[in-house]
Amino acid sequence: MKAMQVDETPKGATLHFAQVPQPAPGKADVLIRVYAAGVIATELQWEPTTQTKTGAKRSNAIPSHEFCGIIAAKGEDANSFKIGQEVYGMNDWYADGALAEFCLTQPSSIAPKPSTLTEEEAATVPISALTAWQGLFDRARLQPKEKILIHGGSGGVGSFAVQLAHRHGAYVIATVSTKNISLVKQLGADEVIDYKTSHFQDLVHDVDVVFDTVGGKSRDLSWSILKPRGRMVTIVSDPPSDDPRAKESFFIVEPNQKQLVEIGKLLDVGSLKTFVNAVLSLEDATKAYTNQVPNERGYGKVVITIGGDDQS
C-alpha cells in the first residue's frame, strides 16, 4: 500500500513516500481504508514517532493518528462495526498512523462518521474535539458560569474548546490573531484578545480555568491570572518549563468512543462546527509538516486525502 514514512536526518525529521505491506487485523482490531487524515504539524518530533513504548529507536513511522474511512476488514472479536461502514476516529500514538491507504485501530477508538460532514471535515475532528472535550470536562471540570481563557481559540483544538465551553454556559475569553477575531466571536467567545496587539495578562484576571494550546510564555504567564483555586490545562509539553505546575497540568488525549458519538451528534445538528484549513494529497503531505501549505484559510486543520481506485 501507499504510505508516507518518517525519516530522521541531521536536519530533523522529514517524510518520504513508500510502498509498504498492508497491515492485517488481529483478533480485536479493525482495518480502516483511510480516505482522509488530519495533520498535527509537530508530530514528527514527538516521542511516539521517534521511539517505541519501550524506549527503543523507532524507524519509518507512519504519522497522523486521526482519520475518516471505512471498515475494510476486522478481527473475529471486533463485532461492533460492519464491513464497509463509514467511521471516524483515531489510533494509538505508537502504532502506524493514517498517512497510508490502510491503518489499524480498535473498535473502542472509532465511531460512525457524522453524516453531515465530508470525509475531509470528519478527519479534522477526532483528536481535536476529544482533546477539547477531555481538557474542559474530564480534566478542568469546567462548570457553567465559570470564566475560562482559551489560548489559540482559532486552532484545531481551540475552536472546539471555545464552542464546547460556550455551550456549557461558561464565560469564554479567547486569544487569537487579528484575522480570526470575527470567527471566534461567532463560535461563542464572549471576549476575544488579539495576541498580536495586546497582552492578555494585562486584560484578564481571576479566571477559573486556562485552557492552553500554545505553551511557552502564554502558558507561563497564565498562572498569575488564575483564581486561587483556578485550574490550568495544557496540551503543549514544549518548550519545557521550570514550573512543576506545567507538568502537572499537561495531558494527552485518549480514544473514547462514547465521546466521539456525542461529538458526532452535536456536529450533525449544527451545534458544533469544524473547519478544514487546507487539503493536500498524500504525495504532497510533506508540505503540511514544513509550513509550505498553499491556500490556507488560516484556521482549522490541514487534511491529507488518500487516493485510491476504490475510494468513494
TORRO-832293 format. One line per 2 residues: number of its first residue (from 1); their letters; for each residue y, z, x of C-alpha. Coordinates in Angstrom, 1 decimal. Layout:
<lobas>
NUM) a) Y/Z/X | ...
</lobas>
This chain:
<lobas>
1) mk) 0.0/0.0/0.0 | 3.7/-0.4/1.0
3) am) 5.4/2.7/2.2 | 8.3/4.0/4.3
5) qv) 7.4/6.5/7.1 | 9.5/8.8/9.2
7) de) 9.8/8.2/13.0 | 11.1/10.9/15.3
9) tp) 13.3/9.4/18.0 | 15.5/10.9/20.7
11) kg) 18.5/9.9/18.5 | 17.0/11.6/15.4
13) at) 14.7/10.7/12.5 | 14.5/7.1/11.2
15) lh) 12.4/5.2/8.7 | 10.0/2.3/9.3
17) fa) 8.2/0.0/6.8 | 4.4/0.3/6.9
19) qv) 1.2/-0.7/5.2 | -0.9/2.5/4.7
21) pq) -4.1/3.3/2.9 | -3.6/4.1/-0.8
23) pa) -4.4/7.8/-1.4 | -7.3/8.8/-3.6
25) pg) -7.0/11.7/-6.0 | -9.1/14.8/-5.6
27) ka) -10.7/16.6/-8.5 | -7.4/18.3/-9.6
29) dv) -5.0/15.5/-8.5 | -3.3/12.7/-10.3
31) li) -2.4/9.4/-8.6 | 1.1/8.2/-9.5
33) rv) 2.0/4.5/-9.4 | 5.6/5.0/-8.3
35) ya) 8.3/2.9/-10.0 | 11.4/4.8/-8.7
37) ag) 12.0/7.7/-6.3 | 15.0/10.0/-5.8
39) vi) 16.6/10.5/-2.4 | 17.8/13.6/-0.7
41) at) 19.6/12.3/2.4 | 18.9/15.3/4.6
43) el) 15.2/15.4/4.0 | 14.3/13.6/7.2
45) qw) 15.4/16.6/9.2 | 13.6/19.2/7.1
47) ep) 10.8/21.3/8.4 | 8.2/20.0/6.0
49) tt) 9.0/16.4/7.1 | 8.5/17.2/10.8
51) qt) 5.7/19.7/10.8 | 2.7/20.8/8.8
53) kt) 2.3/24.1/6.9 | 0.6/25.5/10.0
55) ga) 3.5/24.6/12.2 | 1.8/21.6/13.9
57) kr) 3.8/18.5/14.6 | 3.7/16.1/11.7
59) sn) 4.0/12.3/12.3 | 4.6/9.4/9.9
61) ai) 5.5/11.5/6.9 | 6.4/9.6/3.7
63) ps) 9.6/11.2/2.3 | 11.0/11.6/-1.3
65) he) 9.3/14.1/-3.5 | 10.7/13.2/-6.9
67) fc) 9.7/10.2/-8.9 | 9.1/8.3/-12.1
69) gi) 6.0/6.3/-12.6 | 2.7/6.0/-14.4
71) ia) -0.6/7.8/-14.1 | -2.8/5.3/-12.2
73) ak) -5.8/7.5/-11.6 | -6.8/11.1/-11.9
75) ge) -9.5/13.6/-10.8 | -12.1/14.9/-13.1
77) da) -10.3/18.2/-13.6 | -6.9/16.6/-14.3
79) ns) -7.2/16.2/-18.1 | -3.7/16.8/-19.4
81) fk) -2.4/13.2/-18.9 | -3.8/9.8/-19.7
83) ig) -4.1/6.8/-17.5 | -1.1/4.6/-17.9
85) qe) 1.2/7.4/-19.3 | 4.8/7.3/-18.1
87) vy) 5.7/10.6/-16.3 | 8.3/12.1/-14.0
89) gm) 8.1/15.0/-11.6 | 7.7/16.0/-8.0
91) nd) 5.0/16.8/-5.5 | 4.5/19.2/-2.6
93) wy) 7.1/19.0/0.2 | 4.3/18.8/2.8
95) ad) 2.5/16.0/1.0 | 3.3/12.4/1.5
97) ga) 6.1/11.6/-0.9 | 7.2/8.8/-3.3
99) la) 8.7/6.2/-0.9 | 5.5/4.3/-1.4
101) ef) 3.7/2.4/-4.1 | 1.5/5.4/-4.9
103) cl) 1.6/9.2/-4.3 | -0.5/12.2/-5.3
105) tq) 0.6/15.2/-7.2 | -0.8/17.9/-9.5
107) ps) -0.6/17.8/-13.4 | 1.5/21.1/-13.3
109) si) 4.2/19.3/-11.3 | 4.9/16.4/-13.8
111) ap) 5.8/15.9/-17.4 | 6.2/13.0/-19.8
113) kp) 9.1/10.8/-18.9 | 12.2/11.3/-21.1
115) st) 12.0/8.3/-23.5 | 15.7/7.6/-23.4
117) lt) 16.0/7.2/-19.7 | 15.3/4.2/-17.5
119) ee) 12.8/4.7/-14.7 | 15.7/4.9/-12.2
121) ea) 17.5/7.5/-14.2 | 14.4/9.6/-14.6
123) at) 13.8/9.6/-10.9 | 17.1/11.4/-10.4
125) vp) 16.1/14.3/-12.5 | 13.1/16.4/-11.4
127) is) 14.3/18.1/-8.2 | 18.0/18.2/-9.0
129) al) 17.6/19.5/-12.6 | 14.8/22.0/-11.7
131) ta) 16.9/23.3/-8.8 | 19.9/23.9/-11.1
133) wq) 17.7/25.5/-13.8 | 15.9/27.8/-11.4
135) gl) 19.0/28.7/-9.5 | 21.0/29.6/-12.6
137) fd) 18.4/31.3/-14.7 | 15.5/32.4/-12.6
139) ra) 17.5/33.5/-9.5 | 21.0/34.3/-10.6
141) rl) 20.1/35.4/-14.1 | 23.3/33.9/-15.4
143) qp) 24.5/35.4/-18.7 | 26.7/34.0/-21.4
145) ke) 30.4/34.7/-20.8 | 29.9/35.3/-17.1
147) ki) 32.1/33.4/-14.7 | 30.4/31.1/-12.2
149) li) 31.7/29.0/-9.3 | 29.7/25.9/-8.6
151) hg) 30.3/24.2/-5.2 | 29.7/20.5/-5.3
153) gs) 30.0/20.0/-9.0 | 29.5/16.2/-9.0
155) gg) 26.4/16.1/-6.8 | 22.8/15.7/-8.0
157) vg) 22.2/19.4/-8.4 | 25.8/20.4/-9.0
159) sf) 26.2/18.1/-12.0 | 23.2/19.6/-13.7
161) av) 24.3/23.1/-12.8 | 27.7/22.5/-14.5
163) ql) 26.1/21.2/-17.7 | 23.5/23.9/-17.9
165) ah) 25.9/26.8/-17.2 | 28.3/25.4/-19.8
167) rh) 25.5/25.1/-22.4 | 24.6/28.7/-21.7
169) ga) 28.0/29.9/-22.6 | 29.3/30.7/-19.1
171) yv) 32.9/30.1/-17.8 | 32.4/27.3/-15.3
173) ia) 34.5/26.6/-12.3 | 33.5/23.8/-10.0
175) tv) 34.7/22.4/-6.7 | 34.8/18.6/-6.4
177) st) 36.6/15.7/-4.7 | 39.7/14.2/-6.3
179) kn) 37.9/11.2/-7.7 | 35.4/13.2/-9.7
181) is) 37.7/15.7/-11.4 | 37.6/14.0/-14.7
183) lv) 33.8/13.5/-14.7 | 33.1/17.2/-14.0
185) kq) 35.5/18.3/-16.7 | 33.7/16.0/-19.1
187) lg) 30.4/17.7/-18.1 | 31.7/21.1/-19.2
189) ad) 33.7/22.7/-16.3 | 36.5/24.9/-17.6
191) ev) 38.3/24.7/-14.3 | 38.0/22.1/-11.5
193) id) 39.2/22.6/-8.0 | 39.9/19.7/-5.7
195) yk) 38.5/20.9/-2.4 | 40.5/18.2/-0.5
197) ts) 43.8/19.6/-1.6 | 43.1/23.3/-2.4
199) hf) 41.4/26.4/-1.0 | 39.1/27.8/-3.7
201) qd) 39.2/31.3/-2.2 | 43.0/31.3/-2.9
203) lv) 42.5/30.4/-6.6 | 39.3/32.1/-7.7
205) hd) 38.5/35.8/-7.8 | 36.0/38.2/-9.4
207) vd) 33.2/35.7/-10.3 | 29.8/36.9/-11.4
209) vv) 27.8/34.0/-9.8 | 28.4/31.5/-7.0
211) fd) 26.0/28.5/-7.0 | 26.3/26.8/-3.7
213) tv) 25.1/23.3/-3.0 | 27.4/22.7/0.0
215) gg) 26.7/25.5/2.5 | 28.7/26.3/5.7
217) ks) 32.2/27.6/5.2 | 32.2/27.1/1.5
219) rd) 29.2/29.4/1.2 | 30.5/32.0/3.7
221) ls) 34.0/32.2/2.2 | 32.5/32.7/-1.3
223) ws) 31.3/36.2/-0.6 | 34.8/37.5/-0.9
225) il) 35.4/36.2/-4.4 | 32.3/37.8/-5.9
227) kp) 32.5/40.9/-8.1 | 30.9/44.0/-6.5
229) rg) 27.6/43.2/-8.4 | 28.1/39.4/-8.2
231) rm) 25.2/37.1/-7.1 | 25.1/34.2/-4.7
233) vt) 22.5/31.4/-4.9 | 22.5/28.7/-2.2
235) iv) 20.2/25.7/-1.8 | 21.6/25.0/1.8
237) sd) 19.9/26.6/4.8 | 22.1/24.8/7.4
239) pp) 24.3/25.3/9.2 | 23.0/28.7/10.0
241) sd) 25.0/31.8/9.1 | 25.2/35.1/10.8
243) dp) 25.5/36.8/7.4 | 22.0/38.1/6.3
245) ra) 23.0/37.7/2.7 | 23.0/33.9/3.2
247) ke) 19.3/34.0/4.0 | 18.6/36.3/1.0
249) sf) 20.4/34.0/-1.4 | 18.7/30.8/-0.2
251) fi) 15.9/29.4/-2.4 | 13.8/26.2/-2.6
253) ve) 12.9/24.6/-5.9 | 9.3/24.9/-7.2
255) pn) 7.5/22.5/-9.5 | 7.5/23.7/-13.1
257) qk) 6.1/21.5/-15.9 | 7.4/23.7/-18.7
259) ql) 10.9/23.5/-17.4 | 10.6/19.7/-16.9
261) ve) 9.5/19.3/-20.5 | 12.6/21.3/-21.7
263) ig) 14.9/19.4/-19.5 | 13.4/16.1/-20.8
265) kl) 14.1/17.2/-24.4 | 17.8/18.0/-23.5
267) ld) 18.1/14.6/-21.9 | 16.6/12.8/-24.8
269) vg) 19.0/14.4/-27.3 | 22.0/13.8/-25.1
271) sl) 22.6/17.5/-24.3 | 22.2/16.7/-20.6
273) kt) 23.3/13.6/-18.6 | 22.1/12.3/-15.3
275) fv) 23.7/9.8/-13.0 | 22.4/7.1/-10.6
277) na) 24.7/6.8/-7.6 | 23.1/3.6/-6.4
279) vl) 19.8/1.7/-6.4 | 18.1/0.3/-3.3
281) sl) 14.8/-1.5/-2.7 | 12.0/0.1/-0.7
283) ed) 12.7/-2.2/2.2 | 16.4/-1.0/2.2
285) at) 15.6/2.7/1.9 | 16.8/3.5/5.4
287) ka) 20.4/2.9/4.1 | 20.0/5.9/1.8
289) yt) 19.4/8.2/4.7 | 22.1/6.8/7.0
291) nq) 25.3/6.8/4.9 | 25.1/3.0/4.5
293) vp) 24.6/2.7/0.7 | 26.6/-0.2/-0.7
295) ne) 28.3/0.0/-4.1 | 28.0/3.8/-4.6
297) rg) 29.5/5.3/-7.7 | 30.4/8.5/-5.7
299) yg) 28.4/10.9/-7.8 | 24.8/11.4/-8.9
301) kv) 21.8/10.5/-6.8 | 20.6/7.4/-4.9
303) vi) 17.4/5.9/-6.2 | 14.8/3.7/-4.5
305) ti) 12.9/1.3/-6.6 | 9.3/0.5/-5.6
307) gg) 8.4/-3.2/-6.2 | 5.0/-4.4/-7.1
309) dd) 3.3/-7.1/-9.2 | 2.0/-4.5/-11.8
311) qs) 5.4/-2.8/-12.3 | 6.7/-3.0/-15.8
</lobas>
